[in-house]
């Protein structure tokens, strides 16, 4: 597969781009020699190892399209069913699935065994196990991949978010806090350990979406532990800053992990802080929330660009100038209380607990596909016969066995099949294909600049991407054309019709729009995230263009986003929100509201806030329009 970017190429590029040594990345997982063999392509690790290595390099795994052999897909399915059972507190079903995994090769596969122990601990928490029992299970799980946790040797390690979580739980239940042991009290020891953990996570170089999975939880438990002792003004100020930073990170990433807990504890801290200040200043007037919040966040460490943090940079938790007057505290308290009440009401309306009750979200993945399913669906969507597809690549018998998921298939074969189907066999975790870490950083910054309407910066970054990316790879050409088209339309350099035309051109780099339209009535559709994004933009922008698309087109491709009850939430929420908006525009208020209700339920379950305000607005708008219609 000369010239392709395989897993080992991508891994090497990301590791060297982040200046991580073989020893540091492989610590507790495999030897430097074994990792070197993986990077040269001599050994292909299983999916769990591939995921863990990428997670240690700071890449969030959820939202990444991965193509699996039948056995790996089966294992992933069992893990996902177990996660759903644990999350729903279906103890009997969870125990059954857990035994299945434990009877598999969990003894040989330390990552699978660690996952099983993490789920076992979760069930033990539900059943009221003692702190000592939980400490032992969490410690055993962590030691499988972090063997020298004692004496604080975890500090400075490059760990995956799941490992940081196990460490957090281990400390929480009284596990050896390393260098903090022997301090004044156990409470002081745990508090300092949590602070050290937050500092270590900051300097680990993980991306923002991985960071927000662990930072809010660590901040919450740090505050919870410290509040077991009386707080003075300095402590209140410090804890408020830690919480505010965590909330800002969540807002930036549009996530809600531990958000209700953080808001609740911020209320409690503000109440204590206000009580401490009231003796000296009994009278006050209301102040603006924005002013108070900005003061709270002033000079706070910027954690959104964690992936660019220097390897050895350590940023200590610090207290800066904080709002220390009653006016500001009252404004903060009122707004935070309002946020918490609104969130609680929404969660309860949909029958979903507002508090985080488990850590299943750290392990959930939503875009894993069997190679055979992708080949079969794509072939049928394109209207190709088996003979046409396998010509010059393999026998029809081999293709049939692959499409029916009967056997493992060599990468050389399915890679050529993918290429013939307009799919990229390369390994990638972004909308572009590259093995250069700096190029991925530029791509992420370009997307952020476009979302922030910073058109000058976006243009500069797109120009750099055009120079640095391999444009012989159709996926790269497609994504850059799509971004350039949207950029030019936002800059009013092209008309809406020209924008739609450009998006169709970008889509044709890998698949014809006509193939999707012709296949829309069937279930056999497979489109990549990039293709789904192009299609969505074409359909939504066409409503104001001279061309109009049937909404059934979007509705049919949305089925792909829900394979076997595992929702591809990032594309699902985008497409379904667009459908709800369009249906409302044409007077289908009931259908529109139903879609928004379903979407809100999924987003709340997955702790995603990006579309909640759209859904709420759409429901209110539909209600008002319905009332107008009835009145008239």
HELIX and SHEET records of a PDB file:
HELIX    1   1 UNK A    7  UNK A   17  1                                  11    
HELIX    2   2 UNK A   22  UNK A   26  1                                   5    
HELIX    3   3 UNK A   32  UNK A   39  1                                   8    
HELIX    4   4 UNK A   47  UNK A   56  1                                  10    
HELIX    5   5 UNK A   70  UNK A   87  1                                  18    
HELIX    6   6 UNK A   91  UNK A  102  1                                  12    
HELIX    7   7 UNK A  110  UNK A  126  1                                  17    
HELIX    8   8 UNK A  131  UNK A  143  1                                  13    
HELIX    9   9 UNK A  150  UNK A  152  5                                   3    
HELIX   10  10 UNK A  161  UNK A  172  1                                  12    
HELIX   11  11 UNK A  178  UNK A  180  5                                   3    
HELIX   12  12 UNK A  186  UNK A  202  1                                  17    
HELIX   13  13 UNK A  208  UNK A  226  1                                  19    
HELIX   14  14 UNK A  233  UNK A  253  1                                  21    
HELIX   15  15 UNK A  259  UNK A  278  1                                  20    
HELIX   16  16 UNK A  289  UNK A  297  1                                   9    
HELIX   17  17 UNK A  306  UNK A  308  5                                   3    
HELIX   18  18 UNK A  326  UNK A  349  1                                  24    
HELIX   19  19 UNK A  360  UNK A  362  5                                   3    
HELIX   20  20 UNK A  371  UNK A  381  1                                  11    
HELIX   21  21 UNK A  386  UNK A  390  1                                   5    
HELIX   22  22 UNK A  396  UNK A  403  1                                   8    
HELIX   23  23 UNK A  411  UNK A  420  1                                  10    
HELIX   24  24 UNK A  437  UNK A  451  1                                  15    
HELIX   25  25 UNK A  455  UNK A  468  1                                  14    
HELIX   26  26 UNK A  474  UNK A  490  1                                  17    
HELIX   27  27 UNK A  496  UNK A  507  1                                  12    
HELIX   28  28 UNK A  513  UNK A  518  1                                   6    
HELIX   29  29 UNK A  529  UNK A  541  1                                  13    
HELIX   30  30 UNK A  542  UNK A  544  5                                   3    
HELIX   31  31 UNK A  551  UNK A  558  1                                   8    
HELIX   32  32 UNK A  559  UNK A  561  5                                   3    
HELIX   33  33 UNK A  569  UNK A  585  1                                  17    
HELIX   34  34 UNK A  589  UNK A  605  1                                  17    
HELIX   35  35 UNK A  612  UNK A  631  1                                  20    
SHEET    1   A 2 UNK A  66  UNK A  68  0                                        
SHEET    2   A 2 UNK A 368  UNK A 370  1                                        
SHEET    1   B 2 UNK A 562  UNK A 563  0                                        
SHEET    2   B 2 UNK A 566  UNK A 567 -1                                        
END                                                                             
